[in-house]
């Protein structure tokens, strides 16, 4: 099962990089269907997510200029 987990993880990382909108939708659906898998998200991960969103927003503004 470990190889399968690794493969799924790699696919998700590639999807996150290549198509962040689809990744976000997929993760939202997974969280709705299996909230217990996401209960362990700690405050540090939330801070990292917020930082990444700010970086994405900044990158969009730079790209638009």
Phi and psi in degrees as GROMACS dihedral restraints (atoms count N, CA, C in turn):
[ dihedral_restraints ]
;  ai    aj    ak    al  type     phi  dphi    fc
    3     4     5     6     1   -61.6    20    10
    4     5     6     7     1   -41.3    20    10
    6     7     8     9     1   -63.1    20    10
    7     8     9    10     1   -38.8    20    10
    9    10    11    12     1   -64.4    20    10
   10    11    12    13     1   -44.9    20    10
   12    13    14    15     1   -59.8    20    10
   13    14    15    16     1   -43.1    20    10
   15    16    17    18     1   -62.6    20    10
   16    17    18    19     1   -42.9    20    10
   18    19    20    21     1   -64.0    20    10
   19    20    21    22     1   -44.4    20    10
   21    22    23    24     1   -63.1    20    10
   22    23    24    25     1   -41.5    20    10
   24    25    26    27     1   -60.8    20    10
   25    26    27    28     1   -43.1    20    10
   27    28    29    30     1   -65.1    20    10
   28    29    30    31     1   -41.2    20    10
   30    31    32    33     1   -62.4    20    10
   31    32    33    34     1   -43.7    20    10
   33    34    35    36     1   -65.0    20    10
   34    35    36    37     1   -39.1    20    10
   36    37    38    39     1   -64.0    20    10
   37    38    39    40     1   -40.9    20    10
   39    40    41    42     1   -65.6    20    10
   40    41    42    43     1   -41.6    20    10
   42    43    44    45     1   -63.4    20    10
   43    44    45    46     1   -41.5    20    10
   45    46    47    48     1   -60.2    20    10
   46    47    48    49     1   -40.1    20    10
   48    49    50    51     1   -74.6    20    10
   49    50    51    52     1   -45.2    20    10
   51    52    53    54     1   -82.5    20    10
   52    53    54    55     1   -31.9    20    10
   54    55    56    57     1  -145.9    20    10
   55    56    57    58     1    74.7    20    10
   57    58    59    60     1   -61.2    20    10
   58    59    60    61     1   -29.1    20    10
   60    61    62    63     1   -67.5    20    10
   61    62    63    64     1   -45.6    20    10
   63    64    65    66     1   -65.3    20    10
   64    65    66    67     1   -39.4    20    10
   66    67    68    69     1   -60.1    20    10
   67    68    69    70     1   -45.1    20    10
   69    70    71    72     1   -62.8    20    10
   70    71    72    73     1   -41.7    20    10
   72    73    74    75     1   -63.9    20    10
   73    74    75    76     1   -42.6    20    10
   75    76    77    78     1   -62.7    20    10
   76    77    78    79     1   -45.3    20    10
   78    79    80    81     1   -66.9    20    10
   79    80    81    82     1   -36.9    20    10
   81    82    83    84     1   -63.4    20    10
   82    83    84    85     1   -44.1    20    10
   84    85    86    87     1   -64.2    20    10
   85    86    87    88     1   -42.1    20    10
   87    88    89    90     1   -62.0    20    10
   88    89    90    91     1   -39.2    20    10
   90    91    92    93     1   -68.7    20    10
   91    92    93    94     1   -37.6    20    10
   93    94    95    96     1   -66.6    20    10
   94    95    96    97     1   -39.5    20    10
   96    97    98    99     1   -81.5    20    10
   97    98    99   100     1   -27.4    20    10
   99   100   101   102     1  -138.1    20    10
  100   101   102   103     1    65.4    20    10
  102   103   104   105     1   -60.9    20    10
  103   104   105   106     1   -26.1    20    10
  105   106   107   108     1   -64.4    20    10
  106   107   108   109     1   -24.3    20    10
  108   109   110   111     1   -72.0    20    10
  109   110   111   112     1   -18.4    20    10
  111   112   113   114     1  -110.2    20    10
  112   113   114   115     1     0.9    20    10
  114   115   116   117     1   -67.0    20    10
  115   116   117   118     1   -24.6    20    10
  117   118   119   120     1   -83.6    20    10
  118   119   120   121     1     4.1    20    10
  120   121   122   123     1   -66.4    20    10
  121   122   123   124     1   120.4    20    10
  123   124   125   126     1   -92.1    20    10
  124   125   126   127     1   174.8    20    10
  126   127   128   129     1   -62.0    20    10
  127   128   129   130     1   -35.2    20    10
  129   130   131   132     1   -61.4    20    10
  130   131   132   133     1   -42.2    20    10
  132   133   134   135     1   -64.3    20    10
  133   134   135   136     1   -37.7    20    10
  135   136   137   138     1   -63.5    20    10
  136   137   138   139     1   -41.9    20    10
  138   139   140   141     1   -64.0    20    10
  139   140   141   142     1   -40.3    20    10
  141   142   143   144     1   -64.2    20    10
  142   143   144   145     1   -42.7    20    10
  144   145   146   147     1   -61.3    20    10
  145   146   147   148     1   -43.4    20    10
  147   148   149   150     1   -63.3    20    10
  148   149   150   151     1   -41.9    20    10
  150   151   152   153     1   -62.4    20    10
  151   152   153   154     1   -44.2    20    10
  153   154   155   156     1   -62.2    20    10
  154   155   156   157     1   -38.2    20    10
  156   157   158   159     1   -63.7    20    10
  157   158   159   160     1   -41.8    20    10
  159   160   161   162     1   -63.2    20    10
  160   161   162   163     1   -40.0    20    10
  162   163   164   165     1   -64.5    20    10
  163   164   165   166     1   -43.0    20    10
  165   166   167   168     1   -62.0    20    10
  166   167   168   169     1   -43.5    20    10
  168   169   170   171     1   -62.9    20    10
  169   170   171   172     1   -42.8    20    10
  171   172   173   174     1   -62.7    20    10
  172   173   174   175     1   -44.4    20    10
  174   175   176   177     1   -62.1    20    10
  175   176   177   178     1   -36.6    20    10
  177   178   179   180     1   -64.7    20    10
  178   179   180   181     1   -41.0    20    10
  180   181   182   183     1   -66.9    20    10
  181   182   183   184     1   -37.3    20    10
  183   184   185   186     1   -67.1    20    10
  184   185   186   187     1   -41.7    20    10
  186   187   188   189     1   -64.5    20    10
  187   188   189   190     1   -32.7    20    10
  189   190   191   192     1   -74.3    20    10
  190   191   192   193     1   -22.0    20    10
